[in-house]
Amino acid sequence: MKRAGAFVAFFAGMMVTTPLMADKPNVILVMSDDQGWTQTGYYGHPLLKTPNLDDMAAKGLRMDRFYATAPMCSPTRAAVLTGRSNDRTGVFTVGDPINKQENLLSTAFREAGYATAHFGKWHLNGSNTPDHQIPISDPLNPGELGFDYWLSISTQFNLNPVLSRKGVPEQFEGDGSEVIVAEALKFISRETKKGRPVFVLVWYSTPHRVFEATEEDVAPYRDRTDKGSALQLGELAAMDRSIGTLRRGLRDLGIARNTLVWFTSDNGGLPDIDYGEHLGVHPDSTGHLRGFKKDLYEGGIRVPTIIEWPGTIEPRVSHYPSATTDIFPTLIDVAGLDSNAINAVNDGLSLAPVLANDEPARREVPMGFRVVAGRAWLDNDWKLVRNYTSGEDGEFELYNLVGDPSESNNLIRQRPDIAARMMKELSAWDASVERSIAGADYPSAEALPK
């Protein structure tokens, strides 16, 4: 695996053969939508109960410094499928369509003999069809981007959703999170019986506004917080229950020990979620972290993340800084995918050593974040940031995240040496991204019109 420019991940040839290289392990990537870093029981939320995520965190690898590549939905999803900063892929903000020239994780798995499927929120096709349906004629539907099977919708779905089964709308009853997990398990069961490994995306739209939840799921919270917050917590409770269904289904099929399940969120939590001052949850969905969705502060990009692989990944907590751009290169190593399947110019590195409990002391490759005029450069303890809302003329800030995770003490004037080095690195990376936007990374050396 190679990367262009000054930010090369020198992990070429580092194929971990034990204990991570199983014979074509199943891989399931699960993603919530707008779930804040502290919106789980295992982080001590005073109201929300998430027994299944809690159990998964206790039995898997809990990653406490894992980042969404962008503080918005579509950009992070593009990063998962490409291992590249969202701007390189043409997905600059919410709803932008991905460049069809991208090398995709789904295609890499399919070419490796996997059955591939997407369930739930897609949001990479840029379409705005009625009820957010995805017709078979859509040139950026999941089937056109590496998925053999798909039950999807462009954006939001909640109770009793209408989803597109390979282009044909279909009405379902029940909570959307539980619907897509039930359908995913049907697909996994069919392919397992055929002896085929699976690569599956389960992409929720929980807990994105507008909130909807059953009375049964809302009832434990209704009298303890305001209506909107209770509905959101009810959504999260249903999502957690569906995660329990997924994990139990894998055990029932006898494939749990050969299946890696990677749970994360597409960006940080929402503002204006009022749990009540007496509960001591401030600020709201992101706890002690500063900012929310759309911010490049920690609350906008640091997300709850768990990787579970029973019998292979040792249960523990990791503070290694990593991001959604690392998923593709990690799975190249873990699943034995073609190392040339990812674009040579990418922004991730393999976390296989982290999964194997051989965690490096430091991350060798810093992480860059871009959203509109916002920029951030994260190098282990240090973070340089100009927030999304500041504009191109906004001033950069510098924080030591280990000593100050709440980003309350701006050290840009106290540590001009560190700031200058990081500004130089960010500038070089920014220039690399601009070349990608122009199409330099594609064989045609240009980005095709959308």
C-alpha positions, 0 to 999 in steps of 0.5 A, a space after each residue: 500500500 502506497 500513498 503519494 506526497 509527504 504523508 506516506 503510510 509506510 505499511 507496505 507488506 505489513 500483512 498480519 497473518 496471525 491471529 487476524 488473517 482468518 480464511 475470508 472473514 465476514 465483515 459487517 460495518 455498522 454506522 449510526 447517524 448523528 450519534 454523539 460520542 457520549 450517547 451510550 450506556 458504556 460512557 455513563 449516559 445518565 438516561 440512555 440504556 444501551 445494553 447491547 452496545 455496552 456488552 459489545 464494548 466489554 467484549 470487543 475493542 473500544 476505540 476512544 479516539 476514533 474520528 469521523 472523517 468529516 462532521 457531516 453524513 455524506 462526506 464520512 460515508 464516502 471516506 469509509 468506501 474509499 479510504 480517502 478524504 471526502 473532498 478527494 472523492 467529490 463529496 464536499 458536503 451533505 448530499 453531494 454525489 460521489 465520483 464514480 471513478 473512485 476505487 471502492 471498498 465494496 468492489 474490492 470485497 466483491 472481486 475477492 469473492 465476497 457477497 456484498 450488500 448495503 442496508 439502510 441509508 445511502 446518501 452518496 447518490 446526490 438524488 432528491 427523489 420523492 420520499 428519497 427513493 433510489 430507482 434502478 436507473 440511478 447511476 449511483 445506486 448501491 448496485 452500481 457501486 459494488 453491492 450485489 444486493 441492496 435495500 436502501 434509501 437516499 437519506 432519512 427513514 424511521 418507523 414503517 419505512 419505504 425502502 428500495 430493494 434493488 430499485 423497487 420500493 417496498 413498504 415495511 412495518 416497524 422501527 427502521 433500525 430493526 427492519 434493516 437488521 432483520 433483512 441483513 440477517 436474511 441476506 447473511 443467512 442465504 449467503 452463508 448457506 452457499 458457503 460465501 463470505 459476506 461484506 455488509 453495510 448496515 447504515 442506520 439513520 438513527 438518531 438523525 432528526 426528525 425523531 420517531 420512535 414507538 411509545 414502548 421505546 419512548 416510555 422510559 424517557 418520556 417523563 425524565 426529559 423533553 419530548 424531542 430528547 425522549 424520542 431521540 433516546 427511544 430511537 437509540 434504544 431501538 437501534 441498540 436492540 437491533 445490534 443485539 439482534 445482529 450479534 445474536 443472529 451471527 451466533 445462531 448462524 455459527 459464524 460469529 467467531 469468523 465475523 468482524 463487526 465494526 460499529 461507529 457513527 458518521 459524525 458527532 452529536 446534535 445540539 439542542 438535545 436537552 436532558 435537563 441541567 440536573 442530569 449533568 450532561 453538558 454539552 448535551 450529546 457530546 459530553 465534555 467534548 466541545 462542539 457538535 455535528 458540523 463542527 471540526 471541534 472534537 464533539 463534531 468528529 470524535 465518535 463512539 466506535 467498537 470493533 468486535 471479533 470474538 476469539 480474535 480481537 482481545 477485549 480492551 480500550 484503545 486510545 490510538 488516534 484513528 479515523 474512518 479513512 483507516 477502515 479500507 486499508 485495515 480491511 485490506 490486511 484483515 481480509 486479504 484484499 488486493 492491496 492495489 484495490 485502494 487508490 494509491 493516493 489515500 489518507 488512511 493506514 492499517 489498524 491491523 497492529 491495533 486490532 492485534 494488540 500490538 498498538 504503536 506508541 504513536 500514529 505515524 501519519 497525521 489525520 486531515 479534516 476538511 469541510 467547506 472552509 473548515 480545516 483540522 490537522 490532528 497529530 497524536 496529542 496535538 490538533 490544529 483547527 479552524 472550525 467550519 463556522 469560522 470561514 477562510 479568514 478565521 484564525 487557527 487554534 491549537 490544542 493538546 487533546 490529551 491534556 485538554 480534550 474539551 479544547 478550552 485552552 488555545 495554545 497557538 501563541 504559547 507553542 508557535 513551533 508546533 503550530 508552524 510545523 503543523 500549518 506547513 504539513 496541513 498546507 501540503 496535504 491541502 494542496 494534495 487534496 486540491 490535486 485530487 479534486 481536479 482529477 489527478 488521481 484518476 487514470 483519465 487525470 480528470 474528474 468526470 462531470 456529475 
